[in-house]
Amino acid sequence: MAPFLFARVVSVRTVRALRFSTKASRRFEFDSFDICGQRYKTDLHTNITQFIVALTDRKLYKAASNPIRLISDSIRHYFKQFDLFEYPSPVVSLDANFDSLLIGKDHVARKPSDTYYVNEQFVLRTHTSAHQSDCLQQGSQAFICIADVYRRDAIKRTHFPCFHQCEVFKLFSSEELNIKSILAYQENVRSDQCQESYTIEASKSVENDLKYTIEQYIKELLGKQTQTRWVSAYFPFTHPSWELEIMHNGEWLEILGCGIVENRILTNNRINDKIGWAAGFGLERLAMLKYSIPDIRLFWSKDTGFLSQFKNLTHADNMKYTPISKYPQCIKDISFWIPDEDTFCEQDFLEIIHSQGRGLIEQVDLIDKYTNKKGRTSLCYRIIYRSHERNLTNAEVNEIHCNIGIQTELLLNVEVRE
Ligand code: PHE
């Protein structure tokens, strides 16, 4: 195990002095910041960092030669009859991201450990479903919306705090379904198969359209031989709900969530005589499958060795990404005493790693936890560093690792063990 080389750069005394001069409650170095041209004030709810703010400008779904752009093009092509809505800024109200989608006040998705709060009033959208109501209010009967979304999550090859989704949404009238009545005359009871407000006939017919439409798209994108399966799921804004999984290297991978839109969402938007389906795709997953891309950070790479492989491709072309070469990992551990279990937030620690990591962090795992006789708890995390573009030097990894230790002490009130 590589020891934490903290003492070499800054003495413990210097760091402790720094820590005590920083107000514990002042977690951010700035009072306001700009996101997509709009200024927002920070407050005690703010948990986004400059690192995250910088991602909001990249717009990978529009960037030339980026595989996310190619997937976006393929969706726009397949769903060309649908209206296209764009919302360049990821900042949305709590109402748009949660309430309008019937997500309860105590739902876990609202926790600051899972969601980026700009301040008390605004979050970075955690899904493109946040725009459903707005698109409906503009009178659209069928639409897609492609955008960057943000979630606080573990650090590994398949997760990054920003990723991309496409919302697909389609409404039907009874004429379009060729069904006498889509609304149940008398409120039925809700069953596993159908909401109380709709007839089974209407619900099943929309379910068939949903599953057919999505499967056709996936087969067009990934090939006819692609094995798929539907699994029952739960979302507060659809019922019934499903996830679509794809077989890849002997494993089922989840690539989208969908379902029959809760009637209450339609009636809240003054649509009283329709039924519809909604689906949310993850673009990174699709790109990783289509082009065999092994690590989600690669989409953010500006390295020509990566981007040049996608240059001049159209969404209809197939290709497999060839790793330029495999640079080695560099593994370092960090252990620290935490103040107590309730005040230590792992997500805040991961945020520091992102902010300091210069895009070089492949994975972070908690590998040891121990409480001594006095009741103090120590955590040990393993951080795996790797660049996809070059060999890392020990000195530069040590410097980053060191900075992570310093920032963690300063901001999270822990004591790094040496
Ligand atoms: N918004 C959901 C998610 O991000 C996906 C979804 C979209 C589910 C539309 C149902 C309907 O997980």
Residues whose N, C-alpha, C, O or C-beta is under 5 A from the ligand:
A	BS01	LIG	T126 H127 S129 F235 T238 G257 C258 G259 A278 A279 G280
